[in-house]
């Protein structure tokens, strides 16, 4: 997250990156089932944190989602 980017901007972008770019890759491979399930869980937790306005959980979700790569 850059200095000018807020968590409220960065978390939805990170959620979209994982949902649109990373998750489909893991859905395509049989061995990716477990990782895809974890990503979905983490995306749900991020959405819940945003809906609740829980800043600590939002930070935790942001950091977790950043770790997912193809």
PDB file of N, CA, C, O and CB in Angstrom:
ATOM      1  N   UNK A   1       0.857  -1.165   0.000  1.00  0.00           N
ATOM      2  CA  UNK A   1       0.000   0.000   0.000  1.00  0.00           C
ATOM      3  C   UNK A   1       0.905   1.230   0.000  1.00  0.00           C
ATOM      4  O   UNK A   1       1.771   1.362   0.864  1.00  0.00           O
ATOM      5  CB  UNK A   1      -0.976  -0.003   1.228  1.00  0.00           C
ATOM      6  N   UNK A   2       0.708   2.123  -0.959  1.00  0.00           N
ATOM      7  CA  UNK A   2       1.518   3.335  -1.021  1.00  0.00           C
ATOM      8  C   UNK A   2       1.029   4.339   0.021  1.00  0.00           C
ATOM      9  O   UNK A   2      -0.020   4.148   0.636  1.00  0.00           O
ATOM     10  CB  UNK A   2       1.469   3.955  -2.439  1.00  0.00           C
ATOM     11  N   UNK A   3       1.784   5.387   0.209  1.00  0.00           N
ATOM     12  CA  UNK A   3       1.443   6.398   1.211  1.00  0.00           C
ATOM     13  C   UNK A   3       0.102   7.070   0.928  1.00  0.00           C
ATOM     14  O   UNK A   3      -0.614   7.430   1.862  1.00  0.00           O
ATOM     15  CB  UNK A   3       2.533   7.449   1.277  1.00  0.00           C
ATOM     16  N   UNK A   4      -0.250   7.245  -0.360  1.00  0.00           N
ATOM     17  CA  UNK A   4      -1.471   7.950  -0.721  1.00  0.00           C
ATOM     18  C   UNK A   4      -2.688   7.030  -0.794  1.00  0.00           C
ATOM     19  O   UNK A   4      -3.811   7.508  -0.951  1.00  0.00           O
ATOM     20  CB  UNK A   4      -1.283   8.643  -2.042  1.00  0.00           C
ATOM     21  N   UNK A   5      -2.482   5.724  -0.683  1.00  0.00           N
ATOM     22  CA  UNK A   5      -3.572   4.773  -0.780  1.00  0.00           C
ATOM     23  C   UNK A   5      -4.107   4.459   0.616  1.00  0.00           C
ATOM     24  O   UNK A   5      -3.342   4.183   1.540  1.00  0.00           O
ATOM     25  CB  UNK A   5      -3.111   3.485  -1.492  1.00  0.00           C
ATOM     26  N   UNK A   6      -5.415   4.505   0.750  1.00  0.00           N
ATOM     27  CA  UNK A   6      -6.021   4.175   2.035  1.00  0.00           C
ATOM     28  C   UNK A   6      -6.368   2.690   2.062  1.00  0.00           C
ATOM     29  O   UNK A   6      -6.466   2.044   1.019  1.00  0.00           O
ATOM     30  CB  UNK A   6      -7.284   5.040   2.292  1.00  0.00           C
ATOM     31  N   UNK A   7      -6.548   2.171   3.238  1.00  0.00           N
ATOM     32  CA  UNK A   7      -6.954   0.778   3.394  1.00  0.00           C
ATOM     33  C   UNK A   7      -8.306   0.547   2.727  1.00  0.00           C
ATOM     34  O   UNK A   7      -8.545  -0.512   2.147  1.00  0.00           O
ATOM     35  CB  UNK A   7      -7.016   0.394   4.886  1.00  0.00           C
ATOM     36  N   UNK A   8      -9.179   1.529   2.811  1.00  0.00           N
ATOM     37  CA  UNK A   8     -10.494   1.429   2.186  1.00  0.00           C
ATOM     38  C   UNK A   8     -10.421   1.310   0.670  1.00  0.00           C
ATOM     39  O   UNK A   8     -11.337   0.776   0.044  1.00  0.00           O
ATOM     40  CB  UNK A   8     -11.325   2.625   2.555  1.00  0.00           C
ATOM     41  N   UNK A   9      -9.342   1.802   0.079  1.00  0.00           N
ATOM     42  CA  UNK A   9      -9.119   1.659  -1.364  1.00  0.00           C
ATOM     43  C   UNK A   9      -8.332   0.389  -1.686  1.00  0.00           C
ATOM     44  O   UNK A   9      -8.630  -0.312  -2.652  1.00  0.00           O
ATOM     45  CB  UNK A   9      -8.376   2.885  -1.910  1.00  0.00           C
ATOM     46  N   UNK A  10      -7.334   0.108  -0.869  1.00  0.00           N
ATOM     47  CA  UNK A  10      -6.413  -0.993  -1.150  1.00  0.00           C
ATOM     48  C   UNK A  10      -7.046  -2.367  -0.943  1.00  0.00           C
ATOM     49  O   UNK A  10      -6.796  -3.283  -1.727  1.00  0.00           O
ATOM     50  CB  UNK A  10      -5.189  -0.867  -0.277  1.00  0.00           C
ATOM     51  N   UNK A  11      -7.850  -2.523   0.084  1.00  0.00           N
ATOM     52  CA  UNK A  11      -8.427  -3.844   0.363  1.00  0.00           C
ATOM     53  C   UNK A  11      -9.355  -4.307  -0.754  1.00  0.00           C
ATOM     54  O   UNK A  11      -9.219  -5.448  -1.194  1.00  0.00           O
ATOM     55  CB  UNK A  11      -9.188  -3.819   1.685  1.00  0.00           C
ATOM     56  N   UNK A  12     -10.288  -3.493  -1.238  1.00  0.00           N
ATOM     57  CA  UNK A  12     -11.125  -3.959  -2.354  1.00  0.00           C
ATOM     58  C   UNK A  12     -10.319  -4.287  -3.613  1.00  0.00           C
ATOM     59  O   UNK A  12     -10.665  -5.215  -4.344  1.00  0.00           O
ATOM     60  CB  UNK A  12     -12.165  -2.907  -2.685  1.00  0.00           C
ATOM     61  N   UNK A  13      -9.249  -3.533  -3.870  1.00  0.00           N
ATOM     62  CA  UNK A  13      -8.402  -3.819  -5.026  1.00  0.00           C
ATOM     63  C   UNK A  13      -7.694  -5.162  -4.854  1.00  0.00           C
ATOM     64  O   UNK A  13      -7.570  -5.933  -5.805  1.00  0.00           O
ATOM     65  CB  UNK A  13      -7.369  -2.694  -5.230  1.00  0.00           C
ATOM     66  N   UNK A  14      -7.238  -5.430  -3.644  1.00  0.00           N
ATOM     67  CA  UNK A  14      -6.564  -6.699  -3.368  1.00  0.00           C
ATOM     68  C   UNK A  14      -7.554  -7.860  -3.449  1.00  0.00           C
ATOM     69  O   UNK A  14      -7.216  -8.939  -3.935  1.00  0.00           O
ATOM     70  CB  UNK A  14      -5.892  -6.664  -1.978  1.00  0.00           C
ATOM     71  N   UNK A  15      -8.760  -7.635  -2.976  1.00  0.00           N
ATOM     72  CA  UNK A  15      -9.798  -8.659  -3.088  1.00  0.00           C
ATOM     73  C   UNK A  15     -10.082  -8.970  -4.552  1.00  0.00           C
ATOM     74  O   UNK A  15     -10.205 -10.136  -4.928  1.00  0.00           O
ATOM     75  CB  UNK A  15     -11.087  -8.206  -2.377  1.00  0.00           C
ATOM     76  N   UNK A  16     -10.187  -7.945  -5.371  1.00  0.00           N
ATOM     77  CA  UNK A  16     -10.450  -8.136  -6.801  1.00  0.00           C
ATOM     78  C   UNK A  16      -9.291  -8.853  -7.481  1.00  0.00           C
ATOM     79  O   UNK A  16      -9.510  -9.704  -8.343  1.00  0.00           O
ATOM     80  CB  UNK A  16     -10.704  -6.787  -7.485  1.00  0.00           C
ATOM     81  N   UNK A  17      -8.066  -8.519  -7.102  1.00  0.00           N
ATOM     82  CA  UNK A  17      -6.896  -9.172  -7.690  1.00  0.00           C
ATOM     83  C   UNK A  17      -6.924 -10.669  -7.416  1.00  0.00           C
ATOM     84  O   UNK A  17      -6.715 -11.482  -8.316  1.00  0.00           O
ATOM     85  CB  UNK A  17      -5.599  -8.555  -7.141  1.00  0.00           C
ATOM     86  N   UNK A  18      -7.185 -11.022  -6.164  1.00  0.00           N
ATOM     87  CA  UNK A  18      -7.223 -12.439  -5.805  1.00  0.00           C
ATOM     88  C   UNK A  18      -8.399 -13.124  -6.498  1.00  0.00           C
ATOM     89  O   UNK A  18      -8.234 -14.197  -7.077  1.00  0.00           O
ATOM     90  CB  UNK A  18      -7.324 -12.611  -4.270  1.00  0.00           C
ATOM     91  N   UNK A  19      -9.563 -12.524  -6.445  1.00  0.00           N
ATOM     92  CA  UNK A  19     -10.766 -13.121  -7.028  1.00  0.00           C
ATOM     93  C   UNK A  19     -10.664 -13.275  -8.542  1.00  0.00           C
ATOM     94  O   UNK A  19     -11.056 -14.309  -9.084  1.00  0.00           O
ATOM     95  CB  UNK A  19     -11.979 -12.279  -6.684  1.00  0.00           C
ATOM     96  N   UNK A  20     -10.141 -12.258  -9.231  1.00  0.00           N
ATOM     97  CA  UNK A  20     -10.141 -12.241 -10.694  1.00  0.00           C
ATOM     98  C   UNK A  20      -8.894 -12.838 -11.333  1.00  0.00           C
ATOM     99  O   UNK A  20      -8.963 -13.356 -12.448  1.00  0.00           O
ATOM    100  CB  UNK A  20     -10.301 -10.845 -11.168  1.00  0.00           C
ATOM    101  N   UNK A  21      -7.759 -12.776 -10.651  1.00  0.00           N
ATOM    102  CA  UNK A  21      -6.501 -13.198 -11.265  1.00  0.00           C
ATOM    103  C   UNK A  21      -5.884 -14.448 -10.652  1.00  0.00           C
ATOM    104  O   UNK A  21      -5.309 -15.263 -11.373  1.00  0.00           O
ATOM    105  CB  UNK A  21      -5.523 -12.093 -11.180  1.00  0.00           C
ATOM    106  N   UNK A  22      -5.990 -14.613  -9.364  1.00  0.00           N
ATOM    107  CA  UNK A  22      -5.315 -15.729  -8.701  1.00  0.00           C
ATOM    108  C   UNK A  22      -6.251 -16.927  -8.543  1.00  0.00           C
ATOM    109  O   UNK A  22      -5.885 -18.044  -8.910  1.00  0.00           O
ATOM    110  CB  UNK A  22      -4.785 -15.292  -7.330  1.00  0.00           C
ATOM    111  N   UNK A  23      -7.421 -16.718  -8.018  1.00  0.00           N
ATOM    112  CA  UNK A  23      -8.363 -17.803  -7.740  1.00  0.00           C
ATOM    113  C   UNK A  23      -8.708 -18.625  -8.978  1.00  0.00           C
ATOM    114  O   UNK A  23      -8.735 -19.852  -8.884  1.00  0.00           O
ATOM    115  CB  UNK A  23      -9.627 -17.240  -7.146  1.00  0.00           C
ATOM    116  N   UNK A  24      -8.973 -18.013 -10.136  1.00  0.00           N
ATOM    117  CA  UNK A  24      -9.299 -18.835 -11.313  1.00  0.00           C
ATOM    118  C   UNK A  24      -8.201 -19.829 -11.684  1.00  0.00           C
ATOM    119  O   UNK A  24      -8.485 -20.936 -12.141  1.00  0.00           O
ATOM    120  CB  UNK A  24      -9.574 -17.941 -12.495  1.00  0.00           C
ATOM    121  N   UNK A  25      -6.953 -19.429 -11.484  1.00  0.00           N
ATOM    122  CA  UNK A  25      -5.845 -20.328 -11.775  1.00  0.00           C
ATOM    123  C   UNK A  25      -5.925 -21.579 -10.900  1.00  0.00           C
ATOM    124  O   UNK A  25      -5.770 -22.696 -11.394  1.00  0.00           O
ATOM    125  CB  UNK A  25      -4.501 -19.611 -11.563  1.00  0.00           C
ATOM    126  N   UNK A  26      -6.166 -21.394  -9.615  1.00  0.00           N
ATOM    127  CA  UNK A  26      -6.230 -22.531  -8.690  1.00  0.00           C
ATOM    128  C   UNK A  26      -7.489 -23.362  -8.910  1.00  0.00           C
ATOM    129  O   UNK A  26      -7.486 -24.564  -8.644  1.00  0.00           O
ATOM    130  CB  UNK A  26      -6.180 -22.040  -7.243  1.00  0.00           C
ATOM    131  N   UNK A  27      -8.551 -22.747  -9.387  1.00  0.00           N
ATOM    132  CA  UNK A  27      -9.768 -23.486  -9.711  1.00  0.00           C
ATOM    133  C   UNK A  27      -9.558 -24.425 -10.902  1.00  0.00           C
ATOM    134  O   UNK A  27     -10.244 -25.440 -11.019  1.00  0.00           O
ATOM    135  CB  UNK A  27     -10.909 -22.514 -10.008  1.00  0.00           C
ATOM    136  N   UNK A  28      -8.623 -24.092 -11.775  1.00  0.00           N
ATOM    137  CA  UNK A  28      -8.381 -24.869 -12.989  1.00  0.00           C
ATOM    138  C   UNK A  28      -7.548 -26.128 -12.750  1.00  0.00           C
ATOM    139  O   UNK A  28      -7.594 -27.060 -13.554  1.00  0.00           O
ATOM    140  CB  UNK A  28      -7.695 -24.006 -14.008  1.00  0.00           C
ATOM    141  N   UNK A  29      -6.796 -26.165 -11.664  1.00  0.00           N
ATOM    142  CA  UNK A  29      -5.927 -27.317 -11.446  1.00  0.00           C
ATOM    143  C   UNK A  29      -6.462 -28.167 -10.297  1.00  0.00           C
ATOM    144  O   UNK A  29      -6.871 -27.632  -9.267  1.00  0.00           O
ATOM    145  CB  UNK A  29      -4.480 -26.863 -11.154  1.00  0.00           C
ATOM    146  N   UNK A  30      -6.462 -29.494 -10.469  1.00  0.00           N
ATOM    147  CA  UNK A  30      -7.001 -30.370  -9.418  1.00  0.00           C
ATOM    148  C   UNK A  30      -6.298 -30.198  -8.071  1.00  0.00           C
ATOM    149  O   UNK A  30      -6.942 -30.264  -7.024  1.00  0.00           O
ATOM    150  CB  UNK A  30      -6.893 -31.816  -9.854  1.00  0.00           C
ATOM    151  N   UNK A  31      -5.012 -29.981  -8.089  1.00  0.00           N
ATOM    152  CA  UNK A  31      -4.260 -29.838  -6.837  1.00  0.00           C
ATOM    153  C   UNK A  31      -4.503 -28.485  -6.163  1.00  0.00           C
ATOM    154  O   UNK A  31      -4.036 -28.261  -5.046  1.00  0.00           O
ATOM    155  CB  UNK A  31      -2.770 -30.015  -7.103  1.00  0.00           C
ATOM    156  N   UNK A  32      -5.228 -27.586  -6.827  1.00  0.00           N
ATOM    157  CA  UNK A  32      -5.451 -26.255  -6.277  1.00  0.00           C
ATOM    158  C   UNK A  32      -6.701 -26.118  -5.436  1.00  0.00           C
ATOM    159  O   UNK A  32      -7.012 -25.025  -4.962  1.00  0.00           O
ATOM    160  CB  UNK A  32      -5.510 -25.281  -7.370  1.00  0.00           C
ATOM    161  N   UNK A  33      -7.430 -27.220  -5.242  1.00  0.00           N
ATOM    162  CA  UNK A  33      -8.701 -27.169  -4.524  1.00  0.00           C
ATOM    163  C   UNK A  33      -8.549 -26.582  -3.120  1.00  0.00           C
ATOM    164  O   UNK A  33      -9.315 -25.696  -2.738  1.00  0.00           O
ATOM    165  CB  UNK A  33      -9.302 -28.561  -4.437  1.00  0.00           C
ATOM    166  N   UNK A  34      -7.591 -27.052  -2.361  1.00  0.00           N
ATOM    167  CA  UNK A  34      -7.423 -26.596  -0.980  1.00  0.00           C
ATOM    168  C   UNK A  34      -7.055 -25.111  -0.931  1.00  0.00           C
ATOM    169  O   UNK A  34      -7.618 -24.354  -0.140  1.00  0.00           O
ATOM    170  CB  UNK A  34      -6.344 -27.431  -0.270  1.00  0.00           C
ATOM    171  N   UNK A  35      -6.109 -24.701  -1.777  1.00  0.00           N
ATOM    172  CA  UNK A  35      -5.704 -23.289  -1.805  1.00  0.00           C
ATOM    173  C   UNK A  35      -6.878 -22.401  -2.215  1.00  0.00           C
ATOM    174  O   UNK A  35      -7.066 -21.319  -1.658  1.00  0.00           O
ATOM    175  CB  UNK A  35      -4.516 -23.084  -2.776  1.00  0.00           C
ATOM    176  N   UNK A  36      -7.670 -22.861  -3.192  1.00  0.00           N
ATOM    177  CA  UNK A  36      -8.834 -22.086  -3.625  1.00  0.00           C
ATOM    178  C   UNK A  36      -9.839 -21.936  -2.493  1.00  0.00           C
ATOM    179  O   UNK A  36     -10.438 -20.874  -2.328  1.00  0.00           O
ATOM    180  CB  UNK A  36      -9.502 -22.749  -4.836  1.00  0.00           C
ATOM    181  N   UNK A  37     -10.025 -22.990  -1.718  1.00  0.00           N
ATOM    182  CA  UNK A  37     -10.942 -22.926  -0.573  1.00  0.00           C
ATOM    183  C   UNK A  37     -10.452 -21.912   0.455  1.00  0.00           C
ATOM    184  O   UNK A  37     -11.250 -21.165   1.022  1.00  0.00           O
ATOM    185  CB  UNK A  37     -11.089 -24.313   0.080  1.00  0.00           C
ATOM    186  N   UNK A  38      -9.148 -21.884   0.697  1.00  0.00           N
ATOM    187  CA  UNK A  38      -8.587 -20.907   1.638  1.00  0.00           C
ATOM    188  C   UNK A  38      -8.760 -19.480   1.123  1.00  0.00           C
ATOM    189  O   UNK A  38      -9.068 -18.570   1.893  1.00  0.00           O
ATOM    190  CB  UNK A  38      -7.098 -21.197   1.885  1.00  0.00           C
ATOM    191  N   UNK A  39      -8.563 -19.289  -0.174  1.00  0.00           N
ATOM    192  CA  UNK A  39      -8.744 -17.959  -0.754  1.00  0.00           C
ATOM    193  C   UNK A  39     -10.189 -17.491  -0.612  1.00  0.00           C
ATOM    194  O   UNK A  39     -10.443 -16.339  -0.261  1.00  0.00           O
ATOM    195  CB  UNK A  39      -8.334 -17.960  -2.231  1.00  0.00           C
ATOM    196  N   UNK A  40     -11.122 -18.380  -0.883  1.00  0.00           N
ATOM    197  CA  UNK A  40     -12.540 -18.011  -0.740  1.00  0.00           C
ATOM    198  C   UNK A  40     -12.860 -17.640   0.709  1.00  0.00           C
ATOM    199  O   UNK A  40     -13.582 -16.677   0.967  1.00  0.00           O
ATOM    200  CB  UNK A  40     -13.454 -19.172  -1.205  1.00  0.00           C
ATOM    201  N   UNK A  41     -12.322 -18.406   1.638  1.00  0.00           N
ATOM    202  CA  UNK A  41     -12.542 -18.102   3.057  1.00  0.00           C
ATOM    203  C   UNK A  41     -11.973 -16.725   3.385  1.00  0.00           C
ATOM    204  O   UNK A  41     -12.628 -15.926   4.054  1.00  0.00           O
ATOM    205  CB  UNK A  41     -11.894 -19.187   3.962  1.00  0.00           C
ATOM    206  N   UNK A  42     -10.756 -16.445   2.919  1.00  0.00           N
ATOM    207  CA  UNK A  42     -10.114 -15.167   3.210  1.00  0.00           C
ATOM    208  C   UNK A  42     -10.840 -14.010   2.520  1.00  0.00           C
ATOM    209  O   UNK A  42     -10.915 -12.915   3.077  1.00  0.00           O
ATOM    210  CB  UNK A  42      -8.649 -15.202   2.775  1.00  0.00           C
ATOM    211  N   UNK A  43     -11.367 -14.234   1.330  1.00  0.00           N
ATOM    212  CA  UNK A  43     -12.167 -13.198   0.659  1.00  0.00           C
ATOM    213  C   UNK A  43     -13.459 -12.926   1.431  1.00  0.00           C
ATOM    214  O   UNK A  43     -13.875 -11.775   1.561  1.00  0.00           O
ATOM    215  CB  UNK A  43     -12.496 -13.622  -0.793  1.00  0.00           C
ATOM    216  N   UNK A  44     -14.087 -13.974   1.937  1.00  0.00           N
ATOM    217  CA  UNK A  44     -15.302 -13.794   2.749  1.00  0.00           C
ATOM    218  C   UNK A  44     -14.995 -13.018   4.029  1.00  0.00           C
ATOM    219  O   UNK A  44     -15.755 -12.135   4.428  1.00  0.00           O
ATOM    220  CB  UNK A  44     -15.924 -15.162   3.100  1.00  0.00           C
ATOM    221  N   UNK A  45     -13.872 -13.359   4.667  1.00  0.00           N
ATOM    222  CA  UNK A  45     -13.488 -12.650   5.895  1.00  0.00           C
ATOM    223  C   UNK A  45     -13.203 -11.182   5.614  1.00  0.00           C
ATOM    224  O   UNK A  45     -13.554 -10.318   6.418  1.00  0.00           O
ATOM    225  CB  UNK A  45     -12.256 -13.307   6.533  1.00  0.00           C
ATOM    226  N   UNK A  46     -12.576 -10.893   4.489  1.00  0.00           N
ATOM    227  CA  UNK A  46     -12.287  -9.503   4.122  1.00  0.00           C
ATOM    228  C   UNK A  46     -13.581  -8.731   3.888  1.00  0.00           C
ATOM    229  O   UNK A  46     -13.719  -7.594   4.339  1.00  0.00           O
ATOM    230  CB  UNK A  46     -11.400  -9.446   2.861  1.00  0.00           C
ATOM    231  N   UNK A  47     -14.523  -9.342   3.190  1.00  0.00           N
ATOM    232  CA  UNK A  47     -15.803  -8.686   2.940  1.00  0.00           C
ATOM    233  C   UNK A  47     -16.547  -8.432   4.245  1.00  0.00           C
ATOM    234  O   UNK A  47     -17.150  -7.375   4.430  1.00  0.00           O
ATOM    235  CB  UNK A  47     -16.664  -9.534   1.996  1.00  0.00           C
ATOM    236  N   UNK A  48     -16.503  -9.395   5.135  1.00  0.00           N
ATOM    237  CA  UNK A  48     -17.162  -9.244   6.434  1.00  0.00           C
ATOM    238  C   UNK A  48     -16.505  -8.120   7.240  1.00  0.00           C
ATOM    239  O   UNK A  48     -17.197  -7.303   7.847  1.00  0.00           O
ATOM    240  CB  UNK A  48     -17.112 -10.573   7.225  1.00  0.00           C
ATOM    241  N   UNK A  49     -15.189  -8.081   7.244  1.00  0.00           N
ATOM    242  CA  UNK A  49     -14.468  -7.029   7.980  1.00  0.00           C
ATOM    243  C   UNK A  49     -14.833  -5.650   7.442  1.00  0.00           C
ATOM    244  O   UNK A  49     -15.031  -4.711   8.213  1.00  0.00           O
ATOM    245  CB  UNK A  49     -12.942  -7.246   7.886  1.00  0.00           C
ATOM    246  N   UNK A  50     -14.921  -5.530   6.122  1.00  0.00           N
ATOM    247  CA  UNK A  50     -15.296  -4.242   5.535  1.00  0.00           C
ATOM    248  C   UNK A  50     -16.724  -3.870   5.913  1.00  0.00           C
ATOM    249  O   UNK A  50     -16.996  -2.720   6.255  1.00  0.00           O
ATOM    250  CB  UNK A  50     -15.148  -4.282   4.008  1.00  0.00           C
ATOM    251  N   UNK A  51     -17.628  -4.828   5.854  1.00  0.00           N
ATOM    252  CA  UNK A  51     -19.034  -4.556   6.179  1.00  0.00           C
ATOM    253  C   UNK A  51     -19.191  -4.130   7.633  1.00  0.00           C
ATOM    254  O   UNK A  51     -20.041  -3.302   7.958  1.00  0.00           O
ATOM    255  CB  UNK A  51     -19.898  -5.792   5.902  1.00  0.00           C
ATOM    256  N   UNK A  52     -18.364  -4.704   8.505  1.00  0.00           N
ATOM    257  CA  UNK A  52     -18.441  -4.378   9.921  1.00  0.00           C
ATOM    258  C   UNK A  52     -17.634  -3.133  10.284  1.00  0.00           C
ATOM    259  O   UNK A  52     -17.779  -2.597  11.382  1.00  0.00           O
ATOM    260  CB  UNK A  52     -17.963  -5.549  10.738  1.00  0.00           C
ATOM    261  N   UNK A  53     -16.788  -2.674   9.367  1.00  0.00           N
ATOM    262  CA  UNK A  53     -15.932  -1.535   9.667  1.00  0.00           C
ATOM    263  C   UNK A  53     -14.838  -1.881  10.657  1.00  0.00           C
ATOM    264  O   UNK A  53     -14.349  -1.008  11.373  1.00  0.00           O
ATOM    265  CB  UNK A  53     -16.754  -0.399  10.199  1.00  0.00           C
ATOM    266  N   UNK A  54     -14.449  -3.148  10.703  1.00  0.00           N
ATOM    267  CA  UNK A  54     -13.422  -3.628  11.636  1.00  0.00           C
ATOM    268  C   UNK A  54     -12.043  -3.407  11.013  1.00  0.00           C
ATOM    269  O   UNK A  54     -11.571  -4.219  10.218  1.00  0.00           O
ATOM    270  CB  UNK A  54     -13.637  -5.143  11.985  1.00  0.00           C
ATOM    271  N   UNK A  55     -11.415  -2.306  11.384  1.00  0.00           N
ATOM    272  CA  UNK A  55     -10.154  -1.902  10.767  1.00  0.00           C
ATOM    273  C   UNK A  55      -9.046  -2.918  11.030  1.00  0.00           C
ATOM    274  O   UNK A  55      -8.249  -3.202  10.136  1.00  0.00           O
ATOM    275  CB  UNK A  55      -9.732  -0.531  11.281  1.00  0.00           C
ATOM    276  N   UNK A  56      -8.985  -3.457  12.214  1.00  0.00           N
ATOM    277  CA  UNK A  56      -7.951  -4.449  12.533  1.00  0.00           C
ATOM    278  C   UNK A  56      -8.111  -5.684  11.653  1.00  0.00           C
ATOM    279  O   UNK A  56      -7.128  -6.186  11.109  1.00  0.00           O
ATOM    280  CB  UNK A  56      -8.015  -4.845  14.026  1.00  0.00           C
ATOM    281  N   UNK A  57      -9.325  -6.174  11.510  1.00  0.00           N
ATOM    282  CA  UNK A  57      -9.577  -7.341  10.657  1.00  0.00           C
ATOM    283  C   UNK A  57      -9.334  -6.994   9.189  1.00  0.00           C
ATOM    284  O   UNK A  57      -8.894  -7.853   8.424  1.00  0.00           O
ATOM    285  CB  UNK A  57     -11.023  -7.855  10.851  1.00  0.00           C
ATOM    286  N   UNK A  58      -9.607  -5.767   8.784  1.00  0.00           N
ATOM    287  CA  UNK A  58      -9.346  -5.351   7.410  1.00  0.00           C
ATOM    288  C   UNK A  58      -7.845  -5.369   7.117  1.00  0.00           C
ATOM    289  O   UNK A  58      -7.423  -5.817   6.051  1.00  0.00           O
ATOM    290  CB  UNK A  58      -9.923  -3.949   7.154  1.00  0.00           C
ATOM    291  N   UNK A  59      -7.053  -4.888   8.051  1.00  0.00           N
ATOM    292  CA  UNK A  59      -5.596  -4.908   7.885  1.00  0.00           C
ATOM    293  C   UNK A  59      -5.105  -6.350   7.798  1.00  0.00           C
ATOM    294  O   UNK A  59      -4.292  -6.685   6.936  1.00  0.00           O
ATOM    295  CB  UNK A  59      -4.895  -4.166   9.056  1.00  0.00           C
ATOM    296  N   UNK A  60      -5.596  -7.187   8.680  1.00  0.00           N
ATOM    297  CA  UNK A  60      -5.211  -8.603   8.684  1.00  0.00           C
ATOM    298  C   UNK A  60      -5.588  -9.250   7.338  1.00  0.00           C
ATOM    299  O   UNK A  60      -4.796  -9.995   6.762  1.00  0.00           O
ATOM    300  CB  UNK A  60      -5.899  -9.358   9.871  1.00  0.00           C
ATOM    301  N   UNK A  61      -6.776  -8.965   6.856  1.00  0.00           N
ATOM    302  CA  UNK A  61      -7.224  -9.519   5.577  1.00  0.00           C
ATOM    303  C   UNK A  61      -6.366  -9.016   4.425  1.00  0.00           C
ATOM    304  O   UNK A  61      -5.987  -9.790   3.547  1.00  0.00           O
ATOM    305  CB  UNK A  61      -8.689  -9.166   5.328  1.00  0.00           C
ATOM    306  N   UNK A  62      -6.066  -7.749   4.426  1.00  0.00           N
ATOM    307  CA  UNK A  62      -5.238  -7.170   3.373  1.00  0.00           C
ATOM    308  C   UNK A  62      -3.876  -7.859   3.317  1.00  0.00           C
ATOM    309  O   UNK A  62      -3.406  -8.240   2.245  1.00  0.00           O
ATOM    310  CB  UNK A  62      -5.061  -5.660   3.598  1.00  0.00           C
ATOM    311  N   UNK A  63      -3.257  -8.013   4.472  1.00  0.00           N
ATOM    312  CA  UNK A  63      -1.945  -8.656   4.533  1.00  0.00           C
ATOM    313  C   UNK A  63      -2.017 -10.112   4.089  1.00  0.00           C
ATOM    314  O   UNK A  63      -1.108 -10.603   3.420  1.00  0.00           O
ATOM    315  CB  UNK A  63      -1.379  -8.572   5.948  1.00  0.00           C
ATOM    316  N   UNK A  64      -3.086 -10.799   4.455  1.00  0.00           N
ATOM    317  CA  UNK A  64      -3.253 -12.203   4.059  1.00  0.00           C
ATOM    318  C   UNK A  64      -3.442 -12.309   2.557  1.00  0.00           C
ATOM    319  O   UNK A  64      -2.798 -13.141   1.919  1.00  0.00           O
ATOM    320  CB  UNK A  64      -4.450 -12.841   4.790  1.00  0.00           C
ATOM    321  N   UNK A  65      -4.299 -11.497   1.980  1.00  0.00           N
ATOM    322  CA  UNK A  65      -4.573 -11.555   0.557  1.00  0.00           C
ATOM    323  C   UNK A  65      -3.356 -11.212  -0.287  1.00  0.00           C
ATOM    324  O   UNK A  65      -3.182 -11.765  -1.372  1.00  0.00           O
ATOM    325  CB  UNK A  65      -5.700 -10.629   0.218  1.00  0.00           C
ATOM    326  N   UNK A  66      -2.512 -10.307   0.196  1.00  0.00           N
ATOM    327  CA  UNK A  66      -1.305  -9.925  -0.542  1.00  0.00           C
ATOM    328  C   UNK A  66      -0.382 -11.116  -0.764  1.00  0.00           C
ATOM    329  O   UNK A  66       0.402 -11.119  -1.712  1.00  0.00           O
ATOM    330  CB  UNK A  66      -0.557  -8.824   0.203  1.00  0.00           C
ATOM    331  N   UNK A  67      -0.464 -12.114   0.087  1.00  0.00           N
ATOM    332  CA  UNK A  67       0.430 -13.267  -0.009  1.00  0.00           C
ATOM    333  C   UNK A  67       0.063 -14.231  -1.120  1.00  0.00           C
ATOM    334  O   UNK A  67       0.896 -15.044  -1.519  1.00  0.00           O
ATOM    335  CB  UNK A  67       0.444 -14.001   1.286  1.00  0.00           C
ATOM    336  N   UNK A  68      -1.158 -14.166  -1.633  1.00  0.00           N
ATOM    337  CA  UNK A  68      -1.578 -15.103  -2.679  1.00  0.00           C
ATOM    338  C   UNK A  68      -0.991 -14.701  -4.028  1.00  0.00           C
ATOM    339  O   UNK A  68      -1.080 -13.547  -4.447  1.00  0.00           O
ATOM    340  CB  UNK A  68      -3.116 -15.165  -2.767  1.00  0.00           C
ATOM    341  N   UNK A  69      -0.387 -15.683  -4.695  1.00  0.00           N
ATOM    342  CA  UNK A  69       0.206 -15.479  -6.008  1.00  0.00           C
ATOM    343  C   UNK A  69      -0.070 -16.670  -6.894  1.00  0.00           C
ATOM    344  O   UNK A  69      -0.427 -17.748  -6.417  1.00  0.00           O
ATOM    345  CB  UNK A  69       1.709 -15.236  -5.895  1.00  0.00           C
ATOM    346  N   UNK A  70       0.096 -16.470  -8.178  1.00  0.00           N
ATOM    347  CA  UNK A  70      -0.026 -17.568  -9.140  1.00  0.00           C
ATOM    348  C   UNK A  70       1.325 -18.213  -9.278  1.00  0.00           C
ATOM    349  O   UNK A  70       1.478 -19.169 -10.038  1.00  0.00           O
ATOM    350  CB  UNK A  70      -0.553 -17.076 -10.523  1.00  0.00           C
TER     351      UNK A  70
END
